[in-house]
Amino acid sequence: MPLTPSSPARRRTSAALLASAVSVCLVAASAPAVPLGVGDRLFPHLGNPGYDVASYDLSFTYPGTNSEPLRAVTTIDAWVTADLDRINLDFAHGKVDSVEVDGDPARFRTAGEDLVITPEDAVSDDTWMRITVRHTSDPVPAEGREGGWVRTGDGLAMANQADAAHLVFPCNDHPSDKAMFTIRVTAPDGHTAVANGLPAGVERAGGKTTWTYRTRHPMATELTQVSIGRSTVLHRTGPHGLPVRDVVPTRYREALEPWLEKTPAQIAWMENKVGRYPFETYGVLAADASTGFELETQTLSLFERELFTEPVYPAWYVESIMVHELAHQWFGDSVTPRTWSDLWLNEGHATWYEALYAEEEAGKPMRDRMKLAYGASDRWRRAGGPPAAPKAPEPGHKTDIFRPNVYDGAALVLYALRQEIGGPAFERLQRAWVNRHQDGTAGTQDFVRLAAEISGRDLDDFFQGWLYGEKTPPMPGHPDWKPEDPGKPGKPAKPVAAAVSGRGGAR
């Protein structure tokens, strides 16, 4: 049985999203296997139609080195939403040893980046199914692919955004299909494993230890996190008794502590802005790796260790990036984008609270940052598309969707909205957004409708220009603000995350 059954309302939402793709899934067993998708505009082959995952049970056995494949078992419990002769999973970087559907062996083959499963008997609409895949999970990067396992100085971590969870385990790799997770990791003694959620048991035998973690809230596959290494887990308490645990390379424990002790106060700051922290725990994973970004993996955000330990970055910047990833726990993790074109809702809000924190705690005026962003906005739109209609990434560069137009460009939309409807209505909107859609998925039109409801105004024309226009509209309240001439060369006004660090910054 699945860990938690999917509600009828959630099944209806998923079914509506997948309806356009379901028909191609109902194929005869003799037809060629083909990769499928849910029709995402930016990632057309991500996700799969015909089912709604309720839970994942992931088991990894780490061999003690980050250059050899892990043995793994992935068990998926899902609600079937169409009669299926075949079941497609996203999986592209490991060897499959066997597949079972409801306990019976099933045939399988690959097609593109899909694992295509043919059960002995078709599975029927409106029933539960369990898929068990025994496979390997390869930490050596796939040629021409970004993401998946991150090899650290003492083990492994994960960075699955946007389309790389299926480089680690078979899944329905689209944020519209959130599920509960149980994660088990077995590693040689001397290593420590930590994953999303809370501990659910530790077993030691034969020189190895198995750690089990479970989530208490549904999670998108791109937010999965597993840390394996010679690590220390630090414990502290956040607001309302929230357990806060950080995972750090043991030899850097002392150097990292002054930064990590700031987290409880940062959580309290965010709660004051938008309401109660939405999950069962939080913490920082300081990975000994150079990734070029930080990442909001659910309940355990991934950071480069050097962000904290290298004397390159101003303290206010480091703290604001910590808040960026923390803000994502509300915006992106708890309220997850329905499609990847809705990414601006994640990154725009995280950038907003990053900038607001820098203003309130370090005296860095948001108005100045937004004026710079306004000057660059036309250029960002031309290069990457408007915030809610970003250009598709180039083949082999899937993370190119993380452009300035969805960071400071999207935060600029929020600044304009606050100017348009006023601060009190804007703050009510932020709280209502995370409360109404907690643990769910939501898209741009949901935000547009809620903004109209909260403000009591028709905002369709406002949002049409700010979210979809090729040119940046005039800024309410600032008629003097002018966009740069995109035809003239000039110093780019990058998001702070990129401008200060020279890296990719926060995601």
Salt bridges, closest charged atoms under 4 A:
ASP40 OD2 - HIS174 NE2 2.73
ASP52 OD1 - ARG10 NH2 3.26
ASP57 OD1 - ARG184 NH1 2.62
ASP77 OD1 - ARG130 NE 2.77
ASP97 OD1 - LYS95 NZ 2.75
GLU100 OE2 - ARG134 NH1 3.95
GLU113 OE2 - ARG145 NH1 2.58
GLU113 OE1 - HIS166 NE2 2.73
ASP163 OD2 - ARG145 NH2 3.01
ASP163 OD2 - LYS398 NZ 3.21
ASP173 OD2 - HIS166 ND1 2.66
ASP177 OD1 - ARG10 NH2 3.14
ASP246 OD2 - ARG236 NE 3.19
GLU257 OE2 - ARG236 NH1 2.87
GLU271 OE1 - HIS240 NE2 2.79
GLU280 OE1 - HIS217 NE2 3.93
ASP288 OD2 - ARG251 NH2 3.78
ASP288 OD1 - ARG305 NH2 2.98
GLU294 OE2 - ARG503 NH1 2.81
GLU296 OE1 - HIS328 NE2 3.79
GLU304 OE1 - ARG503 NH1 2.08
GLU310 OE2 - ARG305 NH1 3.48
GLU319 OE2 - LYS262 NZ 3.59
GLU347 OE1 - HIS324 NE2 3.21
GLU347 OE1 - HIS328 NE2 2.98
GLU354 OE1 - HIS324 ND1 2.75
GLU354 OE2 - ARG369 NH1 3.18
GLU360 OE2 - LYS273 NZ 2.85
ASP408 OD1 - ARG369 NH2 2.87
GLU420 OE2 - ARG457 NH2 2.59
ASP439 OD2 - HIS217 ND1 3.01
ASP446 OD2 - ARG338 NH1 2.70
ASP446 OD1 - ARG449 NH2 2.74
GLU453 OE2 - ARG436 NH2 2.93
GLU484 OE1 - ARG379 NH2 2.76
